[in-house]
Amino acid sequence: MAQSSSPSVTVAVLSYNGRALLDVVLPSLAAQSMRGFETVVVDNGSSDDTVAWLAKHWPGVTVVALPENVGVTAALNVCLTAGSGELVVLLNNDIELDPDFLGQLVACMQAHPEAGSAAAKLLDFADRSILDGAGDIYDWSGEGTRRGKGAQDAGQYDEQREVFGACGAAAMYRRSAVREVGLFDEQLFAMYEDLDWAFRAQLLGYSCRYVPGAVGYHMGSVTIGKGLSDFTLYHTWRNGIWITVRNYPPSALLRHGHRFLNAQAHTLVWAAQTKRLGIFLRAWRDALAGMPAVIRKRRRIQRTRSVGLDRLERVIGVDD
């Protein structure tokens, strides 16, 4: 994985106790048809032998070894600031890439200078006929998900187009956009940090492009665990509240605030029915406790935004 000048690309892989997973993603990076990128592995305080193993088997890879687990979002920021490439690719360690993955993303970003990020087409690692996601979508209810997740891949998402945002499992970011938008918000700790960044980028006029030719095979939630764990529910519910409060322009709160409140009421009922009410209440309690910091961020975000509600309506609540 040689260093290069043009295009200037850094690939940063985040890993935590995932040495076996690196045996999949790193060979798929080495097999890329595009050459001349730098590869960085950020090890988030692993207790396995990842760092020593990388030094022995992948000496050309730059390793950033964090002394302890700093949380998903903080570690992703280390990835985002690693290396020297103007284009930065963030990868989870539980993914395998098609050989044209990087080349497709780079070509798209070069063709669309207005784009601050680009999203890959993700397929299920175990069943590659099933979509894992075709870019992130976001609804005015305050909920985000991946386009097409769980559907049979019948080519329905094979058109390159603008989407709300990119799933952080495999995304490309323009470093100049990151300097303006800012890093991922570490107050979120884990979950929805990619949606929040996408929202802030949209508010500054940066688009996100979905690139169907950039294909990755995603195992999904290997590190934090699959399914609706207490950890996932808590951070998704709490962070969703914060994202809504600080990113919605005043006109969006007036027009769509009722959708957020309705979604919260439905979630409250579901949480009670599934014996997760305590998690839901804790998420709201902690969301309110963190609200002073969120309000300060809201003032800054709304003061600097450059687009209005009409522009946001093009990409929010759109999933086709």
Secondary structure, DSSP 8 states (H G I E B T S, - for coil): ----SSS-EEEEEEESS-HHHHHHHHHHHHT-SS---EEEEEEES-SSSHHHHHHHH-TTSEEEEESS---HHHHHHHHHHSSS-SEEEEEESSEEE-TTHHHHHHHHHHH-TTEEEEEEEEEESS-TTBEEESSEEE-TTS-EEETTTTSB-SSTT-S-EEESB--TTEEEEEHHHHHHH-S--GGG-SSSHHHHHHHHHHHTT-EEEEEEEEEEEE--STTT-SSS-HHHHHHHHHHHHHHHHHHS-HHHHHHHHHHHHHHHHHHHHHHHHTT-HHHHHHHHHHHHHTHHHHHHHHHHHHHH----HHHHHTTSS---
